[in-house]
Amino acid sequence: MLNEVIFFDTMRQGLWIAVLVSAPILVIALVAGVSIGLVQALTSIQEMTLTFVPKLAAIVLVFWLTMGFMTQTLVSFFQSRIIPLVIGG
């Protein structure tokens, strides 16, 4: 029973960390996609590269800006939760 509780609690924390780490990129992709789609609808321009290139640039920029936060979050999760479970602590 105790092992199941530890397993499910670790899975819950891991999923929450995944949400925290991926949220900035997903939010900026959504905002960029909607805004570019709105501009395309207003100007009647239907060019595929017009949606792809700015969205990719925004995602890369946000990834570069939040890389430290993502790394720090994942490392602290592994050091505080995963490694003690692996070594049996």
N, CA, C and O of each residue as an XYZ file, in Angstrom:
356
protein
N       0.816     -1.194      0.000
C       0.000      0.000      0.000
C       0.864      1.263      0.000
O       0.568      2.218     -0.719
N       1.911      1.270      0.789
C       2.765      2.446      0.878
C       3.517      2.687     -0.428
O       3.711      3.834     -0.832
N       3.941      1.603     -1.090
C       4.645      1.752     -2.365
C       3.742      2.351     -3.437
O       4.194      3.142     -4.265
N       2.463      1.973     -3.420
C       1.521      2.527     -4.385
C       1.300      4.013     -4.149
O       1.200      4.783     -5.104
N       1.225      4.414     -2.911
C       1.039      5.829     -2.578
C       2.249      6.634     -3.035
O       2.095      7.712     -3.611
N       3.427      6.130     -2.789
C       4.647      6.822     -3.222
C       4.703      6.902     -4.740
O       5.069      7.938     -5.295
N       4.341      5.809     -5.417
C       4.344      5.798     -6.880
C       3.379      6.829     -7.456
O       3.753      7.617     -8.325
N       2.134      6.824     -6.970
C       1.138      7.742     -7.510
C       1.439      9.194     -7.146
O       1.159     10.097     -7.935
N       1.997      9.426     -5.979
C       2.383     10.786     -5.606
C       3.527     11.289     -6.483
O       3.542     12.452     -6.885
N       4.476     10.416     -6.776
C       5.582     10.792     -7.657
C       5.080     11.052     -9.073
O       5.532     11.990     -9.730
N       4.161     10.237     -9.541
C       3.580     10.457    -10.869
C       2.814     11.770    -10.928
O       2.896     12.492    -11.922
N       2.069     12.086     -9.869
C       1.319     13.333     -9.815
C       2.261     14.528     -9.851
O       2.019     15.495    -10.573
N       3.331     14.460     -9.075
C       4.313     15.545     -9.083
C       5.005     15.649    -10.431
O       5.262     16.756    -10.905
N       5.310     14.529    -11.053
C       5.953     14.542    -12.361
C       5.069     15.162    -13.432
O       5.547     15.921    -14.275
N       3.787     14.841    -13.400
C       2.863     15.443    -14.360
C       2.713     16.942    -14.132
O       2.611     17.710    -15.089
N       2.698     17.359    -12.872
C       2.605     18.787    -12.579
C       3.861     19.528    -13.048
O       3.771     20.642    -13.563
N       5.016     18.914    -12.871
C       6.268     19.505    -13.360
C       6.228     19.610    -14.880
O       6.680     20.608    -15.442
N       5.694     18.594    -15.551
C       5.579     18.641    -17.011
C       4.672     19.787    -17.457
O       4.959     20.456    -18.450
N       3.592     20.012    -16.735
C       2.696     21.134    -17.059
C       3.411     22.463    -16.851
O       3.319     23.356    -17.693
N       4.120     22.598    -15.739
C       4.831     23.850    -15.457
C       5.906     24.141    -16.493
O       6.077     25.285    -16.913
N       6.628     23.107    -16.903
C       7.733     23.296    -17.845
C       7.218     23.602    -19.247
O       7.816     24.402    -19.967
N       6.121     22.975    -19.636
C       5.626     23.163    -21.005
C       4.695     24.355    -21.163
O       4.458     24.792    -22.289
N       4.166     24.888    -20.087
C       3.174     25.961    -20.171
C       3.658     27.209    -20.907
O       2.919     27.714    -21.752
N       4.859     27.738    -20.638
C       5.257     28.958    -21.358
C       5.308     28.778    -22.873
O       4.891     29.666    -23.616
N       5.810     27.650    -23.330
C       5.910     27.413    -24.771
C       4.526     27.226    -25.382
O       4.245     27.748    -26.461
N       3.665     26.484    -24.697
C       2.325     26.261    -25.239
C       1.506     27.544    -25.265
O       0.750     27.776    -26.210
N       1.645     28.371    -24.251
C       0.897     29.637    -24.213
C       1.349     30.560    -25.328
O       0.513     31.155    -26.009
N       2.652     30.693    -25.529
C       3.128     31.592    -26.580
C       2.786     31.045    -27.962
O       2.529     31.826    -28.878
N       2.777     29.738    -28.136
C       2.363     29.161    -29.421
C       0.891     29.455    -29.690
O       0.513     29.754    -30.823
N       0.062     29.371    -28.656
C      -1.354     29.681    -28.804
C      -1.568     31.153    -29.138
O      -2.322     31.482    -30.054
N      -0.908     32.035    -28.399
C      -1.058     33.479    -28.636
C      -0.551     33.855    -30.023
O      -1.205     34.615    -30.738
N       0.593     33.335    -30.402
C       1.147     33.651    -31.726
C       0.251     33.098    -32.829
O       0.021     33.781    -33.826
N      -0.251     31.898    -32.678
C      -1.112     31.301    -33.693
C      -2.413     32.057    -33.866
O      -2.857     32.288    -34.990
N      -3.025     32.443    -32.758
C      -4.292     33.185    -32.842
C      -4.070     34.568    -33.437
O      -4.846     35.010    -34.284
N      -3.017     35.255    -33.003
C      -2.781     36.599    -33.532
C      -2.419     36.573    -35.012
O      -2.873     37.432    -35.769
N      -1.625     35.623    -35.433
C      -1.270     35.520    -36.848
C      -2.496     35.109    -37.670
O      -2.693     35.597    -38.783
N      -3.305     34.222    -37.126
C      -4.550     33.844    -37.799
C      -5.499     35.019    -37.945
O      -6.170     35.161    -38.967
N      -5.554     35.861    -36.920
C      -6.395     37.055    -36.999
C      -5.898     38.016    -38.073
O      -6.692     38.567    -38.837
N      -4.587     38.215    -38.130
C      -4.019     39.074    -39.169
C      -4.289     38.489    -40.554
O      -4.622     39.223    -41.484
N      -4.150     37.185    -40.692
C      -4.428     36.549    -41.985
C      -5.893     36.698    -42.372
O      -6.204     36.932    -43.540
N      -6.789     36.566    -41.410
C      -8.208     36.704    -41.715
C      -8.557     38.142    -42.087
O      -9.388     38.373    -42.966
N      -7.929     39.101    -41.427
C      -8.220     40.503    -41.720
C      -7.658     40.943    -43.063
O      -8.242     41.795    -43.733
N      -6.532     40.369    -43.457
C      -5.893     40.795    -44.702
C      -6.128     39.824    -45.855
O      -5.691     40.090    -46.974
N      -6.799     38.722    -45.612
C      -7.085     37.685    -46.624
C      -5.818     37.113    -47.251
O      -5.826     36.706    -48.413
N      -4.743     37.081    -46.492
C      -3.499     36.462    -46.951
C      -3.479     35.040    -46.403
O      -3.570     34.842    -45.191
N      -3.363     34.058    -47.277
C      -3.375     32.654    -46.856
C      -2.051     31.986    -47.215
O      -2.031     31.020    -47.977
N      -0.980     32.479    -46.688
C       0.355     31.938    -46.938
C       0.746     31.058    -45.750
O       0.677     31.502    -44.604
N       1.155     29.822    -46.013
C       1.492     28.882    -44.944
C       2.745     29.290    -44.176
O       2.818     29.113    -42.960
N       3.734     29.838    -44.891
C       4.963     30.222    -44.192
C       4.742     31.422    -43.292
O       5.524     31.652    -42.369
N       3.696     32.187    -43.540
C       3.398     33.336    -42.682
C       2.992     32.882    -41.288
O       3.237     33.598    -40.316
N       2.384     31.724    -41.168
C       2.028     31.213    -39.842
C       3.176     30.453    -39.200
O       3.355     30.509    -37.983
N       3.946     29.752    -39.995
C       4.959     28.851    -39.446
C       6.180     29.598    -38.900
O       6.606     29.345    -37.773
N       6.730     30.497    -39.674
C       7.994     31.154    -39.299
C       7.861     32.036    -38.052
O       8.681     31.896    -37.145
N       6.870     32.937    -37.956
C       6.771     33.732    -36.720
C       6.456     32.892    -35.484
O       6.957     33.175    -34.396
N       5.627     31.858    -35.649
C       5.315     31.006    -34.510
C       6.554     30.248    -34.046
O       6.799     30.118    -32.846
N       7.328     29.752    -34.997
C       8.568     29.058    -34.644
C       9.553     30.005    -33.965
O      10.206     29.629    -32.991
N       9.662     31.220    -34.472
C      10.561     32.202    -33.860
C      10.121     32.544    -32.439
O      10.960     32.667    -31.546
N       8.813     32.698    -32.219
C       8.312     33.005    -30.880
C       8.563     31.843    -29.924
O       8.923     32.058    -28.767
N       8.378     30.625    -30.396
C       8.605     29.450    -29.548
C      10.079     29.325    -29.175
O      10.410     29.044    -28.023
N      10.962     29.533    -30.146
C      12.401     29.452    -29.870
C      12.821     30.545    -28.895
O      13.629     30.296    -28.000
N      12.282     31.755    -29.058
C      12.620     32.854    -28.150
C      12.157     32.555    -26.727
O      12.911     32.759    -25.775
N      10.930     32.075    -26.574
C      10.418     31.760    -25.234
C      11.179     30.584    -24.630
O      11.448     30.572    -23.428
N      11.524     29.606    -25.444
C      12.321     28.487    -24.930
C      13.676     28.985    -24.432
O      14.148     28.560    -23.378
N      14.292     29.875    -25.182
C      15.593     30.403    -24.790
C      15.486     31.224    -23.504
O      16.369     31.162    -22.649
N      14.397     31.994    -23.370
C      14.227     32.820    -22.172
C      13.880     31.996    -20.930
O      14.273     32.362    -19.823
N      13.158     30.898    -21.098
C      12.727     30.110    -19.939
C      13.559     28.844    -19.729
O      13.206     28.001    -18.904
N      14.637     28.710    -20.453
C      15.462     27.513    -20.338
C      16.015     27.341    -18.922
O      16.075     26.217    -18.424
N      16.414     28.414    -18.277
C      16.929     28.328    -16.915
C      15.874     27.845    -15.935
O      16.147     27.000    -15.082
N      14.657     28.391    -16.061
C      13.557     27.955    -15.202
C      13.242     26.482    -15.416
O      13.038     25.740    -14.456
N      13.202     26.062    -16.672
C      12.900     24.660    -16.975
C      13.961     23.730    -16.405
O      13.644     22.708    -15.796
N      15.203     24.087    -16.603
C      16.302     23.260    -16.100
C      16.291     23.198    -14.586
O      16.439     22.121    -14.007
N      16.116     24.339    -13.937
C      16.101     24.377    -12.480
C      14.936     23.561    -11.919
O      15.099     22.859    -10.921
N      13.773     23.645    -12.545
C      12.605     22.894    -12.086
C      12.823     21.392    -12.223
O      12.538     20.635    -11.294
N      13.326     20.958    -13.371
C      13.550     19.525    -13.579
C      14.653     18.977    -12.682
O      14.515     17.882    -12.137
N      15.739     19.717    -12.521
C      16.840     19.255    -11.671
C      16.399     19.169    -10.218
O      16.743     18.212     -9.525
N      15.641     20.156     -9.748
C      15.196     20.098     -8.351
C      14.222     18.948     -8.129
O      14.233     18.331     -7.064
N      13.373     18.646     -9.124
C      12.467     17.496     -9.002
C      13.250     16.193     -8.939
O      12.952     15.325     -8.119
N      14.235     16.055     -9.791
C      15.024     14.820     -9.783
C      15.846     14.689     -8.512
O      15.953     13.596     -7.955
N      16.429     15.788     -8.046
C      17.252     15.705     -6.844
C      16.423     15.487     -5.588
O      16.857     14.785     -4.674
N      15.239     16.078     -5.530
C      14.452     15.965     -4.300
C      13.536     14.744     -4.287
O      13.172     14.262     -3.215
N      13.158     14.236     -5.459
C      12.158     13.176     -5.479
C      12.644     11.876     -6.112
O      12.507     10.812     -5.508
N      13.208     11.942     -7.310
C      13.532     10.730     -8.065
C      14.779     10.048     -7.521
O      14.758      8.841     -7.279
N      15.848     10.778     -7.325
C      17.107     10.180     -6.861
C      16.957      9.525     -5.497
O      17.455      8.414     -5.314
N      16.281     10.167     -4.506
C      16.084      9.451     -3.226
C      15.279      8.161     -3.385
O      15.519      7.198     -2.658
N      14.332      8.125     -4.317
C      13.590      6.887     -4.525
C      14.447      5.811     -5.159
O      14.294      4.631     -4.843
N      15.351      6.202     -6.051
C      16.216      5.227     -6.719
C      17.201      4.617     -5.736
O      17.435      3.408     -5.747
N      17.781      5.466     -4.882
C      18.769      4.935     -3.932
C      18.126      4.336     -2.686
O      18.817      3.788     -1.826
N      16.788      4.444     -2.591
C      16.074      3.776     -1.497
C      15.963      4.595     -0.245
O      15.842      4.034      0.843
N      15.999      5.912     -0.359
C      15.944      6.754      0.831
C      14.614      7.199      1.239
O      14.480      7.913      2.233
